[in-house]
Amino acid sequence: MFIQRRNSTILEAAGTTLSLIYHQTVYDLRTAHRNAVVGLLLTILQSGIFIGAFLLMFVIIGIRQSPIRADFIMFIMSGIFLYMTHVQTVGAVSNSHSVSGGLIKHEPLNPAVLIAAAALAVLYRQTISFLTILWLYHVLVNPVAIADPVGCLAMYLLAWFSGVCVGLIFLGIRPWSPQTSKILTTIYQRVNMFASGKMFVANVLPNFMLPWFIWNPLFHVIDQERGYMFINYTPHKTYPLYALWFSLAALMVGLLINFSTRKYESISWGATQ
């Protein structure tokens, strides 16, 4: 009972780590709501309300047709799905663990497991939510036709991965200044409401406005995803490799901050919080 099991091979260590990630992911999912089914239904409802709110806004301002020759609802969903996955992953990773937390005191767990579990929990919830909404739309409203499903899936995973990398940076800042990290995370999520480009098409964006959006990896991912989803749209102003290189750079910066912080982080830092 009190003897810690030691792994003798790399395969055993990998299996132990994957098992820890799985159980911690389940724990994160059950933390959101005591009933797992109700938690998924709430996530689906949240996404549906978001889609309905944007549709109502477009109808009120007089926009009733998609700027792309495609289904207007699919155009809205193509931006909202990736936006919600990205910003919720940023928030989950940035709050995944703390040195003063109870779970981190258990030896089998480590920050990498908690970060991976937080990110995978968001990916699981959002994937189930989006597949359910697409299925309901396909059955009840209009058949769903996607030109390149593999490309859409790749952009969806890239939006999630970029959220993990950005969240790592905010997680590294958190021990030094929790309030600053929280404020920066909120600002980043709110800025992406507009800067992600989910409400318009990048090809019709004037060149003088392009610098306001081109820095954002989510802007590139959403536009490229629409290129894969709709056969009548070809992105000209965005590049998927930019989002990938940006994510890898953010990952390196986040790991450097977290490794440097771990050398000095102390439980006493949270005593005044």
HUNOR-V903701 format. One record per residue. N is the residue number from 1. RES is the residue in three letters. SS is DSSP state (@ for helix, = for strand, . for the rest). Layout:
N	RES	SS
N	RES	SS
This chain:
1	MET	.
2	PHE	.
3	ILE	.
4	GLN	.
5	ARG	.
6	ARG	.
7	ASN	.
8	SER	.
9	THR	.
10	ILE	@
11	LEU	@
12	GLU	@
13	ALA	@
14	ALA	@
15	GLY	@
16	THR	@
17	THR	@
18	LEU	@
19	SER	@
20	LEU	@
21	ILE	@
22	TYR	@
23	HIS	@
24	GLN	@
25	THR	@
26	VAL	@
27	TYR	@
28	ASP	@
29	LEU	@
30	ARG	@
31	THR	@
32	ALA	@
33	HIS	.
34	ARG	.
35	ASN	.
36	ALA	@
37	VAL	@
38	VAL	@
39	GLY	@
40	LEU	@
41	LEU	@
42	LEU	@
43	THR	@
44	ILE	@
45	LEU	@
46	GLN	@
47	SER	@
48	GLY	@
49	ILE	@
50	PHE	@
51	ILE	@
52	GLY	@
53	ALA	@
54	PHE	@
55	LEU	@
56	LEU	@
57	MET	@
58	PHE	@
59	VAL	@
60	ILE	@
61	ILE	.
62	GLY	.
63	ILE	.
64	ARG	.
65	GLN	.
66	SER	.
67	PRO	.
68	ILE	.
69	ARG	.
70	ALA	.
71	ASP	.
72	PHE	@
73	ILE	@
74	MET	@
75	PHE	@
76	ILE	@
77	MET	@
78	SER	@
79	GLY	@
80	ILE	@
81	PHE	@
82	LEU	@
83	TYR	@
84	MET	@
85	THR	@
86	HIS	@
87	VAL	@
88	GLN	@
89	THR	@
90	VAL	@
91	GLY	@
92	ALA	@
93	VAL	@
94	SER	@
95	ASN	.
96	SER	.
97	HIS	.
98	SER	.
99	VAL	.
100	SER	.
101	GLY	.
102	GLY	.
103	LEU	@
104	ILE	@
105	LYS	@
106	HIS	.
107	GLU	.
108	PRO	.
109	LEU	.
110	ASN	.
111	PRO	@
112	ALA	@
113	VAL	@
114	LEU	@
115	ILE	@
116	ALA	@
117	ALA	@
118	ALA	@
119	ALA	@
120	LEU	@
121	ALA	@
122	VAL	@
123	LEU	@
124	TYR	@
125	ARG	@
126	GLN	@
127	THR	@
128	ILE	@
129	SER	@
130	PHE	@
131	LEU	@
132	THR	@
133	ILE	@
134	LEU	@
135	TRP	@
136	LEU	@
137	TYR	@
138	HIS	@
139	VAL	@
140	LEU	@
141	VAL	.
142	ASN	.
143	PRO	.
144	VAL	.
145	ALA	.
146	ILE	.
147	ALA	.
148	ASP	.
149	PRO	@
150	VAL	@
151	GLY	@
152	CYS	@
153	LEU	@
154	ALA	@
155	MET	@
156	TYR	@
157	LEU	@
158	LEU	@
159	ALA	@
160	TRP	@
161	PHE	@
162	SER	@
163	GLY	@
164	VAL	@
165	CYS	@
166	VAL	@
167	GLY	@
168	LEU	@
169	ILE	@
170	PHE	@
171	LEU	@
172	GLY	@
173	ILE	@
174	ARG	@
175	PRO	.
176	TRP	.
177	SER	.
178	PRO	@
179	GLN	@
180	THR	@
181	SER	@
182	LYS	@
183	ILE	@
184	LEU	@
185	THR	@
186	THR	@
187	ILE	@
188	TYR	@
189	GLN	@
190	ARG	@
191	VAL	@
192	ASN	@
193	MET	@
194	PHE	@
195	ALA	@
196	SER	.
197	GLY	.
198	LYS	.
199	MET	.
200	PHE	.
201	VAL	.
202	ALA	@
203	ASN	@
204	VAL	@
205	LEU	.
206	PRO	.
207	ASN	@
208	PHE	@
209	MET	@
210	LEU	@
211	PRO	@
212	TRP	@
213	PHE	.
214	ILE	.
215	TRP	.
216	ASN	.
217	PRO	@
218	LEU	@
219	PHE	@
220	HIS	@
221	VAL	@
222	ILE	@
223	ASP	@
224	GLN	@
225	GLU	@
226	ARG	@
227	GLY	@
228	TYR	@
229	MET	@
230	PHE	.
231	ILE	.
232	ASN	.
233	TYR	.
234	THR	.
235	PRO	.
236	HIS	.
237	LYS	.
238	THR	.
239	TYR	.
240	PRO	@
241	LEU	@
242	TYR	@
243	ALA	@
244	LEU	@
245	TRP	@
246	PHE	@
247	SER	@
248	LEU	@
249	ALA	@
250	ALA	@
251	LEU	@
252	MET	@
253	VAL	@
254	GLY	@
255	LEU	@
256	LEU	@
257	ILE	@
258	ASN	@
259	PHE	@
260	SER	@
261	THR	@
262	ARG	@
263	LYS	@
264	TYR	@
265	GLU	.
266	SER	.
267	ILE	@
268	SER	@
269	TRP	@
270	GLY	@
271	ALA	@
272	THR	@
273	GLN	.
